[in-house]
Amino acid sequence: MKKTILERAAGKLNLPADVLAGLPKIEITGCREIFIENHSGILRYDTNEIVVSGGTVKFTIRGDDFILRAMTPRDLRISGLLFGIDLQY
């Protein structure tokens, strides 16, 4: 996997890469909620699968009974029963 200049700089400065480079950050609470920071938009949405763009990565979130709780240009909060997440670079 290629590292960007900002990711390398973050490593040298001992800073989190997501902060310096604007990379997506995912927080999962149990199997019931997911929070994505620095997303680039929803590519596909239904109650069993959501595909989210993270710029250089695409997240496919699989589960059941998904509800979009909140969405801003920067943050995304989804609740439901999470089965898995696939990352595609």
KEBA-485509 format. One record per residue: residue in one letter; x, y, z of N, C-alpha, C, O, CB in turn; chain. Coordinates in pm, whole numbers, padded with zeros to 5 digits. Glycine has a CB too. Example, Ala and Ser with C-alpha at 12.3 -4.5 7.8 and 13.67 -1.06 7.14 Angstrom:
   type     n_px     n_py     n_pz    ca_px    ca_py    ca_pz     c_px     c_py     c_pz     o_px     o_py     o_pz    cb_px    cb_py    cb_pz   mol
      A    01319   -00569    00780    01230   -00450    00780    01320   -00330    00780    01424   -00332    00846    01131   -00447    00905     A
      S    01285   -00225    00708    01367   -00106    00714    01290    00003    00787    01341    00114    00804    01408   -00060    00572     A
***
This chain:
   type     n_px     n_py     n_pz    ca_px    ca_py    ca_pz     c_px     c_py     c_pz     o_px     o_py     o_pz    cb_px    cb_py    cb_pz   mol
      M    00086   -00117    00000    00000    00000    00000    00091    00124    00000    00186    00132    00078   -00098   -00001    00124     A
      K    00062    00219   -00085    00142    00340   -00096    00104    00437    00014   -00014    00454    00046    00125    00405   -00234     A
      K    00205    00501    00070    00181    00606    00170    00196    00742    00104    00289    00765    00027    00278    00592    00290     A
      T    00105    00830    00137    00114    00965    00084    00219    01043    00161    00266    00999    00267   -00022    01036    00090     A
      I    00255    01157    00108    00352    01244    00175    00299    01284    00312    00374    01287    00410    00381    01370    00090     A
      L    00169    01316    00320    00111    01357    00449    00112    01242    00549    00136    01265    00668   -00032    01407    00429     A
      E    00088    01120    00505    00092    01004    00595    00234    00983    00648    00253    00955    00766    00042    00877    00524     A
      R    00333    00996    00560    00473    00981    00604    00510    01092    00702    00578    01068    00801    00569    00983    00483     A
      A    00465    01215    00673    00493    01327    00763    00428    01305    00899    00488    01335    01002    00443    01460    00702     A
      A    00308    01251    00899    00239    01224    01025    00319    01124    01108    00330    01139    01230    00097    01170    01000     A
      G    00375    01022    01043    00457    00924    01113    00582    00986    01171    00620    00956    01285    00494    00811    01020     A
      K    00648    01072    01094    00771    01137    01141    00743    01232    01258    00824    01244    01350    00837    01214    01027     A
      L    00627    01300    01254    00592    01396    01359    00517    01331    01475    00478    01398    01571    00507    01507    01301     A
      N    00496    01198    01464    00426    01124    01568    00283    01175    01588    00234    01183    01701    00504    01133    01700     A
      L    00216    01210    01477    00078    01255    01480   -00011    01150    01413    00037    01077    01326    00063    01393    01408     A
      P   -00137    01141    01452   -00228    01049    01383   -00243    01090    01237   -00268    01208    01208   -00366    01044    01452     A
      A   -00230    00996    01145   -00237    01026    01001   -00372    01082    00962   -00381    01166    00873   -00207    00902    00919     A
      D   -00479    01035    01027   -00612    01083    00990   -00627    01232    01018   -00698    01301    00945   -00719    01006    01065     A
      V   -00562    01281    01122   -00570    01422    01155   -00496    01506    01052   -00548    01606    01003   -00513    01448    01295     A
      L   -00376    01466    01019   -00292    01544    00928   -00336    01530    00783   -00337    01629    00709   -00147    01502    00942     A
      A   -00372    01410    00742   -00400    01386    00600   -00549    01385    00567   -00585    01371    00450   -00341    01256    00559     A
      G   -00635    01400    00666   -00778    01397    00639   -00829    01259    00603   -00929    01247    00531   -00812    01493    00530     A
      L   -00762    01154    00651   -00803    01018    00621   -00930    00982    00699   -00956    01039    00805   -00691    00919    00655     A
      P   -01010    00890    00646   -01131    00851    00718   -01098    00776    00847   -00998    00705    00856   -01220    00763    00628     A
      K   -01183    00795    00946   -01168    00729    01075   -01302    00662    01107   -01408    00724    01095   -01126    00832    01188     A
      I   -01297    00536    01149   -01418    00461    01180   -01418    00423    01326   -01319    00374    01380   -01429    00335    01092     A
      E   -01533    00447    01392   -01554    00401    01529   -01675    00310    01529   -01781    00345    01477   -01574    00521    01628     A
      I   -01660    00191    01587   -01769    00095    01594   -01804    00074    01741   -01715    00048    01823   -01732   -00040    01525     A
      T   -01932    00085    01773   -01980    00062    01909   -02055   -00071    01910   -02167   -00081    01861   -02071    00180    01960     A
      G   -01990   -00172    01967   -02049   -00305    01969   -02081   -00350    01827   -01999   -00335    01737   -02177   -00307    02055     A
      C   -02200   -00404    01809   -02244   -00442    01675   -02368   -00362    01636   -02445   -00405    01550   -02273   -00594    01667     A
      R   -02387   -00244    01699   -02510   -00168    01679   -02493   -00029    01619   -02592    00031    01577   -02578   -00155    01807     A
      E   -02370    00024    01615   -02354    00160    01562   -02216    00177    01502   -02118    00121    01550   -02377    00264    01673     A
      I   -02209    00257    01395   -02082    00289    01331   -02079    00440    01304   -02178    00498    01261   -02062    00207    01199     A
      F   -01963    00500    01330   -01943    00643    01309   -01823    00657    01215   -01715    00605    01244   -01919    00720    01446     A
      I   -01841    00728    01105   -01732    00749    01009   -01705    00898    00999   -01794    00978    00970   -01767    00689    00868     A
      E   -01580    00933    01025   -01537    01073    01018   -01453    01089    00891   -01380    00998    00853   -01456    01115    01146     A
      N   -01462    01204    00827   -01388    01235    00704   -01432    01149    00585   -01348    01110    00504   -01238    01217    00727     A
      H   -01560    01119    00575   -01610    01043    00460   -01623    01135    00338   -01619    01258    00351   -01746    00977    00492     A
      S   -01638    01074    00222   -01653    01151    00098   -01789    01129    00033   -01810    01167   -00083   -01543    01115    00000     A
      G   -01882    01069    00106   -02016    01050    00056   -02062    00906    00057   -01981    00813    00064   -02026    01103   -00082     A
      I   -02193    00888    00050   -02253    00755    00042   -02270    00719   -00105   -02329    00796   -00181   -02391    00750    00118     A
      L   -02219    00604   -00145   -02228    00559   -00283   -02351    00471   -00306   -02410    00474   -00414   -02102    00482   -00320     A
      R   -02389    00393   -00204   -02508    00309   -00212   -02563    00289   -00072   -02487    00275    00024   -02475    00172   -00280     A
      Y   -02696    00288   -00061   -02759    00276    00071   -02886    00193    00061   -02974    00223   -00019   -02790    00415    00129     A
      D   -02896    00089    00142   -03023    00021    00166   -03018   -00033    00309   -02919   -00011    00379   -03050   -00094    00061     A
      T   -03120   -00101    00353   -03127   -00141    00494   -03031   -00254    00528   -03013   -00285    00646   -03267   -00182    00529     A
      N   -02969   -00319    00427   -02878   -00430    00454   -02732   -00405    00413   -02643   -00480    00453   -02927   -00551    00382     A
      E   -02709   -00300    00335   -02573   -00272    00290   -02558   -00124    00258   -02644   -00064    00193   -02536   -00357    00166     A
      I   -02448   -00068    00305   -02417    00073    00279   -02275    00078    00228   -02184    00019    00287   -02436    00162    00407     A
      V   -02254    00150    00117   -02120    00168    00063   -02085    00316    00077   -02158    00403    00028   -02111    00120   -00087     A
      V   -01973    00342    00144   -01930    00479    00174   -01793    00503    00113   -01703    00419    00125   -01927    00503    00327     A
      S   -01776    00618    00049   -01646    00656   -00004   -01566    00725    00105   -01615    00813    00176   -01662    00749   -00127     A
      G   -01442    00682    00116   -01349    00745    00209   -01233    00808    00135   -01123    00819    00189   -01297    00643    00311     A
      G   -01256    00850    00012   -01149    00907   -00069   -01072    00796   -00138   -01113    00750   -00245   -01053    00993    00018     A
      T   -00962    00752   -00079   -00880    00647   -00139   -00928    00508   -00104   -00876    00410   -00157   -00738    00663   -00096     A
      V   -01026    00496   -00018   -01079    00366    00025   -01231    00369    00017   -01295    00472    00037   -01032    00331    00168     A
      K   -01289    00252   -00011   -01434    00238   -00014   -01472    00138    00095   -01414    00030    00102   -01486    00192   -00155     A
      F   -01569    00173    00180   -01616    00088    00288   -01751    00028    00249   -01843    00101    00213   -01627    00168    00421     A
      T   -01764   -00103    00256   -01892   -00169    00238   -01933   -00223    00374   -01868   -00312    00429   -01884   -00283    00129     A
      I   -02040   -00168    00427   -02088   -00205    00560   -02207   -00298    00541   -02306   -00261    00478   -02127   -00078    00645     A
      R   -02198   -00419    00595   -02304   -00518    00582   -02374   -00537    00715   -02310   -00535    00820   -02248   -00651    00531     A
      G   -02505   -00556    00710   -02580   -00577    00832   -02729   -00585    00807   -02772   -00633    00702   -02552   -00467    00930     A
      D   -02807   -00539    00904   -02952   -00547    00894   -03016   -00429    00965   -02965   -00380    01066   -03003   -00680    00954     A
      D   -03126   -00383    00911   -03205   -00274    00971   -03126   -00145    00988   -03141   -00078    01090   -03259   -00318    01104     A
      F   -03044   -00109    00891   -02966    00014    00900   -03056    00137    00898   -03155    00144    00826   -02865    00021    00784     A
      I   -03018    00233    00981   -03083    00363    00987   -02973    00468    00984   -02880    00463    01064   -03174    00378    01115     A
      L   -02985    00564    00894   -02891    00675    00888   -02931    00775    00996   -03030    00846    00981   -02890    00743    00745     A
      R   -02855    00780    01105   -02888    00866    01219   -02847    01010    01198   -02919    01102    01238   -02821    00813    01343     A
      A   -02732    01032    01136   -02683    01168    01114   -02582    01167    01001   -02506    01073    00984   -02618    01227    01244     A
      M   -02585    01276    00923   -02488    01290    00815   -02458    01438    00795   -02549    01519    00777   -02540    01226    00685     A
      T   -02331    01470    00797   -02284    01603    00764   -02182    01586    00652   -02147    01472    00618   -02221    01677    00891     A
      P   -02132    01694    00593   -02028    01679    00491   -01903    01607    00542   -01822    01560    00462   -01989    01816    00437     A
      R   -01887    01598    00672   -01767    01536    00731   -01795    01406    00805   -01713    01315    00800   -01702    01633    00826     A
      D   -01910    01394    00874   -01938    01281    00962   -02062    01204    00918   -02151    01257    00853   -01956    01328    01104     A
      L   -02063    01076    00956   -02172    00987    00921   -02196    00892    01038   -02102    00827    01085   -02141    00909    00790     A
      R   -02321    00881    01085   -02355    00791    01195   -02468    00699    01150   -02574    00745    01106   -02396    00871    01324     A
      I   -02444    00567    01161   -02539    00466    01117   -02564    00370    01233   -02471    00328    01301   -02488    00391    00991     A
      S   -02692    00336    01253   -02723    00234    01353   -02791    00116    01286   -02843    00129    01175   -02812    00291    01466     A
      G   -02791    00004    01351   -02847   -00120    01300   -02763   -00235    01350   -02676   -00216    01435   -02855   -00119    01145     A
      L   -02787   -00353    01299   -02709   -00470    01338   -02596   -00488    01239   -02620   -00519    01122   -02799   -00597    01345     A
      L   -02472   -00469    01283   -02354   -00478    01196   -02306   -00623    01187   -02284   -00688    01289   -02241   -00387    01248     A
      F   -02288   -00671    01063   -02233   -00805    01040   -02086   -00799    01001   -02008   -00886    01037   -02311   -00878    00933     A
      G   -02048   -00694    00926   -01910   -00685    00881   -01884   -00561    00798   -01976   -00494    00751   -01874   -00806    00801     A
      I   -01757   -00532    00781   -01713   -00417    00701   -01599   -00466    00610   -01504   -00529    00655   -01666   -00295    00793     A
      D   -01613   -00435    00483   -01508   -00466    00385   -01445   -00336    00340   -01514   -00236    00318   -01565   -00546    00263     A
      L   -01313   -00337    00326   -01239   -00220    00279   -01183   -00252    00141   -01128   -00360    00118   -01124   -00180    00380     A
      Q   -01198   -00159    00050   -01145   -00177   -00084   -01063   -00054   -00121   -01115    00057   -00126   -01259   -00202   -00187     A
      Y   -00934   -00077   -00148   -00844    00032   -00186   -00835    00041   -00335   -00763    00127   -00387   -00705    00013   -00126     A
***
